[in-house]
Amino acid sequence: MIVLLASRSPRRTQLLDMLGVPHQVAPSGVPEDALAGETPAEQVLRLARAKAEHVAARRDGYGLVIGADTLVVLGGRVLGQPRDEAEAAAMLGLLSGATHTVLTGVCLLRAIEKGSGRSGVEGLRREAAGLSESRVTFHPMTEAEIAWYVASKEPMDKAGAYAAQGLGAVFLRAIEGSFHNVVGFPVDLFYRLLPEVRLTIHDVRRGRP
């Protein structure tokens, strides 16, 4: 089975590797802008599905496509990847001593191969999607701590300007919900969605057709 990850995120690749799931990286290139009136939860689910569908439409012979999208939300405000160090410092100042939400939408598309099933219909697929939500509380951070962390460069390609699995871990006071969701790919949700496309973790680990 060819498993395609519709993302260039190294964190998602690392987590699939942790699960022992062989996969290929196939970034979708789907624009990640929000739609008017869309909630953050609606946005991550829509984008996860759009990424998976975009990759599935242009790649033949896949077995499973995994789409995912993550947002960091503080008081209704979405914190994306900082454009520069000043914006990273400003984001961290907002997160300092506060609790925010991390949302990840995950969408699985499984191809039904030609000749499978009673009808032998080609081009059909099974789909499953779900949402993971975690609440993250930061310790208060001094200006010196924020400056030190920004200077490490770790915040620069991270939503919310921090990495829970990296140096940013020293500022985290509490996480409610999935830690791996905060990293960018909720492995527990992925595991629970697999049966909805009639697969198990053992199937994707050993590459069952």
C-alpha positions in Angstrom: 0.0 0.0 0.0 1.3 3.4 -0.9 0.6 5.9 1.9 0.8 9.6 0.9 1.2 12.4 3.5 -0.4 15.5 2.0 2.0 17.7 4.0 5.6 18.9 4.1 5.6 19.1 7.9 8.7 17.2 9.3 6.8 16.8 12.6 4.0 14.8 10.9 6.6 12.7 9.1 8.4 12.0 12.3 5.2 10.9 14.0 4.2 8.5 11.2 7.8 7.1 11.4 7.3 6.7 15.1 4.2 4.5 14.3 6.2 2.5 11.8 4.0 3.7 8.9 6.0 3.8 5.6 4.9 6.8 3.6 5.7 9.3 0.9 5.6 13.1 1.4 3.3 14.7 -1.1 2.6 18.4 -0.2 -0.7 19.6 -1.6 0.0 23.3 -2.2 -3.6 24.1 -1.1 -4.0 27.7 0.1 -4.6 27.8 3.8 -6.6 31.0 4.0 -9.8 31.1 6.1 -13.2 31.5 4.5 -15.5 34.3 5.6 -17.6 33.3 8.6 -15.6 30.0 9.1 -14.7 28.9 12.6 -11.2 27.6 13.3 -12.6 24.1 13.7 -14.4 24.3 10.4 -11.3 25.6 8.8 -8.9 22.8 9.9 -11.4 20.1 8.8 -12.0 21.8 5.4 -8.3 22.2 4.8 -7.4 18.6 5.9 -10.0 17.3 3.4 -8.9 19.7 0.6 -5.3 18.7 1.0 -6.1 15.0 0.9 -8.4 15.4 -2.1 -5.9 17.5 -4.0 -3.1 15.0 -3.6 -5.4 12.0 -4.4 -6.6 13.7 -7.6 -3.1 14.1 -9.0 -1.5 10.9 -7.8 -2.4 7.5 -9.3 -1.9 4.2 -7.5 -2.1 5.4 -3.9 -3.6 3.3 -1.2 -4.2 5.9 1.5 -3.8 9.7 1.6 -3.5 11.5 4.9 -4.4 15.2 5.0 -4.0 17.3 8.1 -4.2 21.0 9.2 -3.4 22.6 12.5 -4.3 25.9 14.0 -3.3 27.6 17.3 -6.1 29.7 18.6 -6.0 32.3 21.5 -9.2 34.1 22.5 -10.6 33.5 19.0 -7.5 34.8 17.3 -5.6 32.4 15.0 -1.8 32.4 15.5 -0.1 31.1 12.4 3.6 30.9 11.6 5.4 34.2 12.4 6.7 36.2 9.4 9.7 37.5 11.3 11.3 37.5 14.7 9.4 40.5 15.9 6.1 38.7 15.2 7.3 35.6 16.9 8.2 37.6 20.0 4.7 39.3 19.9 3.0 35.9 19.6 5.0 34.5 22.6 4.1 37.6 24.6 0.4 36.8 24.0 0.8 33.1 24.9 2.8 33.9 28.1 0.8 32.9 31.2 -2.3 32.2 29.1 -4.2 29.1 27.9 -4.8 28.6 24.2 -6.3 25.9 22.0 -4.6 23.7 19.4 -7.0 22.3 16.7 -6.0 19.7 14.1 -8.2 18.3 11.4 -7.3 14.9 9.9 -8.8 13.4 6.8 -8.1 9.9 5.4 -8.9 8.9 1.8 -8.5 5.3 0.9 -8.7 4.2 -2.7 -10.7 1.2 -3.7 -8.6 -0.5 -6.3 -10.0 -1.8 -9.6 -11.5 -5.2 -9.3 -12.1 -4.9 -5.6 -15.5 -5.6 -4.1 -18.5 -7.1 -5.9 -18.9 -4.5 -8.6 -15.2 -4.1 -9.5 -15.8 -0.4 -9.9 -12.6 1.7 -10.4 -12.1 5.1 -8.8 -14.2 4.7 -5.7 -12.8 5.6 -2.3 -13.6 5.6 1.4 -13.2 8.7 3.5 -13.0 9.5 7.2 -12.3 12.8 9.0 -12.1 14.0 12.5 -11.0 16.9 14.8 -8.6 16.9 17.7 -8.6 19.7 20.3 -6.0 20.3 23.0 -5.6 23.1 25.6 -2.1 24.4 26.3 -1.1 26.6 29.2 2.1 28.5 29.2 4.1 29.6 32.2 4.6 33.4 32.4 7.7 34.3 30.2 10.0 37.2 30.8 11.1 39.4 27.9 14.6 37.9 28.2 13.2 34.4 28.0 11.2 35.3 24.9 14.3 36.9 23.3 16.4 33.8 24.0 13.8 31.5 22.6 13.3 33.6 19.4 17.1 33.7 19.0 17.1 29.9 18.9 15.1 30.1 15.6 12.9 27.3 16.7 9.7 29.4 16.6 10.1 30.6 13.0 8.3 27.8 11.1 5.8 26.8 13.9 2.2 27.8 14.2 1.9 29.9 17.4 5.7 30.4 17.3 6.6 27.4 19.6 7.5 23.7 19.4 6.1 21.6 22.2 8.5 18.8 21.3 11.5 21.1 21.3 13.0 23.9 23.4 9.5 25.3 23.7 8.6 22.5 26.1 10.3 24.4 29.0 7.6 27.0 28.9 4.6 24.6 28.9 2.8 24.4 32.3 0.0 22.0 31.2 -1.5 20.3 28.3 -5.1 19.0 28.3 -5.7 16.5 25.5 -3.4 15.0 23.0 0.3 16.1 23.2 0.8 14.8 19.6 -2.0 17.1 18.5 0.0 20.0 19.8 3.0 18.8 17.8 0.9 18.7 14.7 -0.5 15.2 14.1 -2.8 13.5 16.7 -1.8 9.9 16.4 -4.7 8.8 18.6 -7.2 10.3 16.1 -5.4 8.8 13.2 -5.6 5.4 14.8 -9.3 5.8 15.5 -10.1 6.9 12.0 -8.4 3.9 10.3 -11.3 1.5 10.9 -13.7 4.0 9.2 -11.7 3.4 5.9 -11.6 -0.4 6.8 -7.9 -0.4 7.8 -6.0 -1.1 11.0 -2.7 0.2 12.2 -1.2 -3.2 11.4 -2.4 -2.8 7.7 -0.6 0.5 7.2 2.5 -0.7 9.1 3.0 -3.7 6.9 1.6 -2.1 3.7 -1.4 -4.3 3.1 -3.1 -3.6 -0.3 
